[in-house]
């Protein structure tokens, strides 16, 4: 059965309880006092929308355990971690651009712990949605670009230390390049980044960066964007990751302020999400999907992110894999 459109979001047939999409979220993620941007508020809006009839019974909501300082130290400097948790020195605690508060510190720990829970669950269930954003710009000794701690890096490192996985592919389709992830992993051959951006913010120059990095031009954005996406199946087949972390950013939407008038339309975003998730599902690769960027109004960005939810549900409806029993590939 083909899904029918409802407000630009797919309506899917009812799912069996065993086919529900695991969704990681905690109310602690919501921290409106940190910024006027929707970055720390949109997750809760998306979560509320998932209680609507269109999604009722299709998702299984799970809350992770807050991350610890010891876990964060897998890729971050202890002095920076202390600053974020304690609020001092202020310039370091707020180096990512957020206003610090005790609630913000709790929010950051909840989000990071949630991502670790999402990664663990993906190894068992195959596909997990994490209602989170803000990781790929964070450096070892500071935050940057509204990203505090880089859970795209430290969470896989935790699983590698447990011998659960050996290789990780970060598919970063936020409009800003994941320069923090690149800085933290560029000398670690267990990681690979597949990154398509519409902004020059990031690793300069793109063509000299390790991994797969593309900067999409402005003349024919949609055509060039999907041409950049074409090599993804070959990357999956050659690198053979044990885990994929997919940053399904909505800031490459043409009406997003970060896109500056050039980007994908809603159909293009849905097409992109379905393609990435389908390629991973077809190969039975455990995948965590993150919301990532998006800076239009709260209602509009939530609607766009619901398209990603539908892409996940669509993939589960089309292909339901048995529980995974994967052994890490040797590096």
Buried (B, 14 or more C-beta within 10 A) or exposed (E): EEBEEEEBBBEBEEBEEEEBBBBBBBEBBBBEBBBEBBBBBBBBBBBEBBEEEBBEEBBBBBBBEBBEEEBBEBBBBEEBBBBBBEBEEEEBBBBBBBEBBEBBBBBBBBBBBBBBBBBBBBBEBBBBBBBBBBBBBBBEEBBBBBBBBBBBBBBBBBBBEEEBBBBBBBBBBBBBBBBBBBBBBBEBEBBBBBBBBBBEBBBEEBEEBBBBBBBBEEEEBBEBBBEBBEEBBEBBEEBBBBBBBBBBBBBBBBEBEBBEEBBBEBEBBBBBBBBBBBBBBBBEBBBBBBBBBBBBEBEBBBBBBBBBBBBBBBBBBEEBEEEBEBEBEEE
